[in-house]
Amino acid sequence: MFSSIKKLLIGRPLKSTELGEQKLNKTKALAILSSDALSSVAYGPEQILLVLITVGTAAFWYSIPIAAGVLVLLVALILSYSQIIYAYPHGGGAYVVSKENLGMYPGLVAGGSLLVDYILTVAVSVSAGTDAITSAFPVLHAHTVAIAVLFVLFITLLNLRGVTESASILAYPVYLFVLALFILIVMGMYHIMTGRVSPALHSPIGTPVAGISLFLLLRAFASGSSALTGVEAISNAIPNFKTPAPTNAVKTLMAMGSLLALLFSGIVYLAYFYGVTPKAEVTVVSQIAEQTFGRHVMYFFIQGTTALILVLAANTGYSAFPLLAVNLAKDKFIPRMFTIRGDRLGYSNGIIMLGIFSTLLIIAFKGETEHLIPLYAVGVFIPFTLSQTGMVVKWVREKPKGWIMKLLINTTGAVISFIVSMMFFLTKFAQVWSILLFLPFIIFLFHRIHKHYEAVGDQLRLKTCEPAVPIKGNVVVVPVAGITHVVENSLNYVKSLSPDQVIAVYVHFEKEDEAIFEEKWNKWQPDVRLVTLPSPYRSIIQPLTKFIDTVQRKASESNYQVTVVIPQFIPKKGWHNILHNQSSLLIRAHLLFRRDVVITTVPYHLKK
């Protein structure tokens, strides 16, 4: 039944040879890997205005040069990540670059920041999209958390079905959003050029503004730079591209950068000329659309596609998180289960864990995750800074052909990214301080996991582990609860192994039970030694383990192996298990951690 439901939800299993068919072309890759970056157009320009309004609407003209600065950073990041893609074609992005050029710990800082950032991407994006829906339909506001969780479940299942299938479905809303905004920008600029927008709505560029300062402008620049979150996703997801993967990834990155630059600058330009003031209940994009088209079909089309892109921005996390997790798992910093491909050839464990963590975050914050946006942004700019710095070190060390220009690009990106990171800490410390506690914790966790894997490998390696002591014989202990077919089946199995000694152990709670059971046993199995153990406190585990420990100590002196054979009956129907006390499972679970004791279960399958 479970397999049928699984096949219905995620589709039939795919052969390993079908992996090539799951690769993305540039059109689909642009849709699913750019949704996070493109969706930031819906709130990036607004973040700039929210800072500038603190000194008055006359300061809004500063949004134009600030937007130009954001575009400079975007160009530096796009060019830098293009170089990273060619230099590290197997993916990994900021984590791999930082680890190889700056050292293990900077790499872990970058990797840990991005892992958490992708979880935040899903939680923040889905919550923002849900808010857009509940704003349009206030009756749904009470169900915000449930709606957001359902969205996460839907996107998780979609990604479990495979990269190409999710891309095929999610591409349409992304391109509809791009089309909607392009129509909005073109029509808005047409209205401006034809004089339909009054010049009185905005202050002229260069107007002196009292109270303006470099610190405030840098703060606005940092806030506007939140529009660049998601730019690094393509460099993490290179393995998902069709051959030649690096070339296709770079072309997709360039296309994403171009679209983001046009949409971001267009919205900032219209917001300035329309004199839009940010409001808590209405977004900047909504105000621009309403002034351009009125509350007609086109307005609702733009609002609808904006809500969709905000929800689907979460898919960038689902595309990049599993591949980043693979790189960390291969380096033994997180569990190896993240390297395993699922039935549909995706890294299912990474997809599922991302869905679980983001759901917990949505529930914990009751779907109100907007105050996590600064943490979400600083979680991106730390890896930005580290990856750019790593590339600077790489060019200085290797000095390839044309390295001076590459060095200049990466140095520019590193400096600006560092400034943005510092501005977030300086201006939004109350919202981002937790990252200063989290990063040391996650690095410690990475270190402990790595130490465990190294210790396991050292103990399993034939050249380094202790030589195995030859086993001279075997002593078998069989816990018995009665004289049944289950016990008979186990004893027949034990006798077929021809052990040196077989000991049946019976734990009794009442004294009179001992004599009765011994008499029955001697008639039934006279050739098998029986040991009876009293248990005045009605525990089976305690007297049994104490006896096994005694046998093991004596056996080890003569290099004998102790094997505990546990009889267990298997009901015909799974639900029948809850009707039985599962003593065999408890015994096995308790003995499993005993040194030098082998645990074997002999199942007896019931027929009705």
Secondary structure as UniProt FT lines:
FT   HELIX           2..10
FT   HELIX           16..22
FT   HELIX           26..39
FT   HELIX           40..42
FT   HELIX           44..52
FT   HELIX           53..55
FT   HELIX           57..62
FT   HELIX           63..87
FT   TURN            89..90
FT   HELIX           93..102
FT   HELIX           104..136
FT   HELIX           138..143
FT   HELIX           144..160
FT   HELIX           163..193
FT   TURN            194..195
FT   HELIX           199..201
FT   TURN            205..206
FT   TURN            210..211
FT   HELIX           214..224
FT   HELIX           225..228
FT   TURN            229..232
FT   HELIX           233..236
FT   HELIX           238..240
FT   HELIX           245..273
FT   TURN            274..275
FT   HELIX           284..293
FT   HELIX           297..312
FT   HELIX           314..330
FT   TURN            331..332
FT   HELIX           336..339
FT   TURN            343..344
FT   HELIX           348..364
FT   TURN            365..367
FT   HELIX           370..372
FT   HELIX           373..398
FT   TURN            401..402
FT   HELIX           403..427
FT   HELIX           429..432
FT   HELIX           434..460
FT   TURN            462..464
FT   STRAND          473..480
FT   HELIX           485..496
FT   STRAND          501..508
FT   HELIX           511..524
FT   TURN            526..527
FT   STRAND          529..534
FT   TURN            536..537
FT   HELIX           541..557
FT   TURN            558..559
FT   STRAND          560..570
FT   HELIX           574..579
FT   HELIX           583..591
FT   TURN            592..593
FT   TURN            595..596
FT   STRAND          597..605
//
